[in-house]
Amino acid sequence: MATSKEPTFEEQLTKLQGIVNQLEQGNVPLEKAIQQFKDGIQLSKELQKKLTSAEKTLGHLIDDNGEEKEYEKVTDDPSNNGGGNRGFGSEE
């Protein structure tokens, strides 16, 4: 009996990149392009869910003393859009 294995994040991302590449080339029949677009949107949603789940998991990390510590982004940029330091060990 074959078991259905859920694709990994990387496999799904590769598939999404392939869809995007095909759509960007523009030589896909309209019906296929529409289906690929729908598939790409679905893959994008699934990937976002996995990233959100991973972020929540990493929200609690273990410090050097073996104690659970909540992850805090430390940055000089209040929008967190670059610059500054982030995460453990970045506090001065």
N, C-alpha and C positions, 0 to 999 in steps of 0.2 A: 504494500500500500504506500503510495507516494504521499509525502507530507508537504503541505504548502508552507513555504518559508517566507516570512515577510522580508521584502528587500531592505537592505541597509540604507542608511542616510546617503552614503556615497553613491550607491547604485541608483537611487532615486534622483540624486542631483545630476549624475551623468546622463540619465534618461531625459531630464528636463533640459539640460544643455543641448542634447541632440535635437530635441523638438524645436528649441529656440533657433538653432543653427539652420534647420530645414526651413522654418518659417521666414527667417531673414533672407535666405537665398531666393525666395519668392517663386520657385518653380514647382510648387505643390498644387495639385488641383484644389479648387475652392472647397469642395466637400471634405477632402482630407485635411486641408488647412484648418477648417472649422473644428473638426474632431481633435486635431492635434492641439489647437488652442484650448479647447475644453480640458483635454488630458493634462496640458501644461498647468492650467489653473488648479486642477485637482492636486497635482504633484506639488505645486507651490504651497498649497494649504497644508498638505501632509508634512512637508519639510518644515514649515513654520511651527506646526504643532510639536514636532520633534525638537526643534531648537528651543522652544518655550519650556518644554519638559526638561531638557538638559540644563537650561538656565536655572530652573527651580531646584534641580538636584544639586547643582553646583553652588546654590545659594547658601548651603550649609557645608562648610569644609572643616576638616580636622586640623587644628593648629599643631605646633611642635610638641606640645604637652599632651597630645592625644585628646584634647577637649574640642567639642564641637563649637564652631564659631561661625556666626552669620557673615556671609561675604558682603563687603561694602565696597562700592566703587569710590575711590578717592581720586579726585581730579580738580584741577584749577579751573576747568571749563564747566560751568553749571549745566550746559546742555549736553555734556558727555559726547560731544561730536569731535573729539580729537584733542590733542594736547594733554598735558598733565599726566599724572600717574594713576594707575588703577590697581585695585586688588591688594592682597596681602603683601607685606614687606615694602609697601610703597610709602607708608607713613614715615615722616621724618621727625 
